[in-house]
Amino acid sequence: MHPISSFKAFLEVVKRRSLPWEVSEINAIHTLPKLDELSYMAAEIVRLIETASAPIFWVNLYDFINGLNAKIIELTGLQATDTIGKSLVNDNVYENSCGVVKSVLHKAMEGKFI
C-alpha cells in the first residue's frame, strides 16, 4: 500500500473512533490568544523590562541570573556578559547578606509576599 493511501485509511479509522467535538470545546479554542498576539505581548514585556527606570534582574529557580536591564547595569556597573549564568547570591551579594537574600528569593519563588 502506498504511504498516502495508508495515511488516508488511517484517517478514516480515526474519524470513526473519535467523538465529535462539543460546542464548549470549540468555543474554548476560539477564545485562546493567537500566537501572533502572544508574540507581541512577550515582545512588549521584554521592551518594558529593558527600558524600565527601575533596576530589574531575573533569576531562575537555581539562583542563576538570566538577565538584567539597562538601569541595573547603569547603577551597578555590572555587565550582562559577565553576570548572566552566575549565582546571584554566591557571586554578587556580600557574604554577610547571603542568608537574607536567599530567604527573600525562596519566598519570592514560592509566590509569598516579602
N, C-alpha and C positions, 0 to 999 in steps of 0.2 A: 504494500500500500504506500502510495506517495505521501510524504510528510504533510502536505497541505490537506489532502483527503483525510489523513489520520487525525489532524487537528480539528477539522470540521466534524468528524464523527465524535471526537471527544467533547466538543462544544454541545452537540445535540444531547449527549448523555448528561452533561452537567445541567443543561437547561431543564431537562425533565426531572432532575433530582432537586433542583433549587426551588425554594419557595419564593413567590413574588414579594417584592419589597412592599412594606406597608407605607401608607401616606406619611406617617410621622417620621419614618426613616428618610424618606425622600426630602421632606421639609428640613430635617436636620442637616442634610448635606448642603442644601441651598443657603443655609444660614452661616456656614463656615466661611471665614475670611478667605479670599482668593490669595494665591501665592504672591502675586504682584503687590497686593495690599500689605501682606506680611513683610515682604522685602522692603517696601517703602517705609513701614513702621520701624523696622530694625535699623535701616539707614538713618532715619531721623533720630532715633535714640542714641546711636553712636555719635552723630553730629552734636547732639545736645550735651553728651558727656564730654566730648573732646573740647568743646568751646565753653564749657561752664566756667563761671567765675569762682567756683569753689574747688578746692583741690580734691580730686577723686582718684582712687586706685581701686582695683578689684583683685581679689584673691580667690583661688579655688579652695575646695574642701580640705586640701592638704597644706594650706598656709603658703602656697607659692603665688607670687604676684603674676597676674595675667595681663595687666595693663595699667596705665596711668595717663591722666590727661595733661594738657599743656600747663594748667595752673599749678599742679603739684610739681611739675618739672621746674617751673619758674620759681616757686617758693623754696624748694629743697635743693635744687641743683642736680638732682638725680637724673640720669639719662635712661630712657626706656631700654636701650640696648644693653645697658649694664645691670638693669634691675629686673626685667622680666625673666621669670624662671627661678628667681631666688626666693628664699624664705623671707616673708615679711618680718616675722618675729626674730629669727636667728641671725639674719643678715642686715636688718635695717632698724632695729629697736635697741635702745640702751639696755644693757643686761639687767639693771635694777627695775626696769619696766616690763620685762618679758612676761612675767606672771599675770599682770593686769591686762596686757594686750591679748594674751592667749585666752583669758577668761572672757573678755569682751568679744573676741572673734567667735568663740564657742557659742556664746549666747546669740550672737547675730546669725550664725549658721543654723541655729535652731528656730530662728524667727522670733526670738524673745526681744522685748524692749530692753534697752540698756540704761 
